[in-house]
Amino acid sequence: IEKRELEIFSRIRQAVKIPIAVKLHPFYTNMMRVAVAFDNAGADALVLFNRLFQPDLSIEKGEERMRLVLSDATDASIPLRWTALLHGRLKSDIVSATGIMTGRDAIKMIMSGATAVQVVSTLYKHDVTQIGEMLAEITTWMKGKGLGRLDDFRGRASKKNVKDPWAFERAQYL
């Protein structure tokens, strides 16, 4: 599956000149190897992660049904972990997605190494004005810390910059 995805990406990369972001899922056998492979193949950005729709069953009708389950802040731990592990190892930008509901959540992702964040569920839950609230929260936090640019704290809490670099790798007994 991974080989096939990389082959498809390579064909697309050869066919177009525009930047390409690859939205990955967290269920690869070796996430690090897959991320590095897409990076080496010319991905301009890796988006961590696609939230996959999960099946459900109706026990009354005995058939499948699709449910839209929006993410919440508890879903951010997997992209946070992989953002921190991949920061500084790739040429590609890292875009963190899933579970980013507030400005504080976005700050965590940037601190772990994200170039950008994607937000969707928080907009469904609150509306588009949530973007302004998130930006205000980020701006207030940055001013309080004396930071003028995102690059002033981007990656500060990534694997390569934390006191215990094994903290991100101990998850799930890696």
Secondary structure, DSSP 4 states (H G I P E B T S, - for coil): -HHHHHHHHHHHHHH--S--EEEE-S--TTHHHHHHHHHHTT-SEEEE------EEEETTTTEEEE------GGGGHHHHHHHHHHTTT-SSEEEEESS--SHHHHHHHHHHT-SEEE--HHHHHH-THHHHHHHHHHHHHHHHHT--SGGGTTTTTSTTTSS-TTTTTTGGG-
